[in-house]
Amino acid sequence: MRMGNLYCIYMPLDADIAMLVTEIDANLSHAESITHGLTPEQFAWRPEPGRWSIGECFAHLNATNNIALPAIEAGIAKGRAAGKMGQSPFQYGVLSRKFIASQEPPVTKKFKAPKAFLPPAEVDLDETIAEYRRVSGELRRLTREADGLHLARVKIKLAALPAVLRAVARIPLGGQFHLTTTHDRRHLWQAEQVRNHPAFPV
């Protein structure tokens, strides 16, 4: 694109970054589809005691993603300062790959959410969905900001871990991006199962 005597060149995103942005957009689109037309009562409905409502699934995602965002942002800044640049494809270790794969739907194994990530007893429909949109936008922005970094060499704190482990454990920046999008898919799938439940109120 030419502007006066200047040429503006739009460089394409790294392939891995572009894929992550696509996954974030797909998750947001899925979220909008699941929650479209819901009433507050439907949003709060639980299939049975001990199972989360649609609202609780979204509140859980908001909590976990909000905790991860600062570590991601700090990791991007440190990676750039250290000059840890690179191009895809990026390779991640066995533990990172297994951890990410364990979150992929359909859910075959349940995990107990840490106390900090448990949804509140009351979940407001409009506020919760607005927050999911906001957090998704922040994640998208940070993902694009990571373009050009070596996503496997830049390591960040794994915010989902207990404090004792968080102090020493690290995950590749790209691994955290993949973990976040996969974890979102897991609980969007869970929310969809609630909406498709035979007893779901109409």
Beta strands, then each sheet from edge to edge (+ up, - down):
strand 1: 2-3
strand 2: 6-7
strand 3: 155-157
strand 4: 170-172
sheet 1: 1+ 2-
sheet 2: 3+ 4-
end
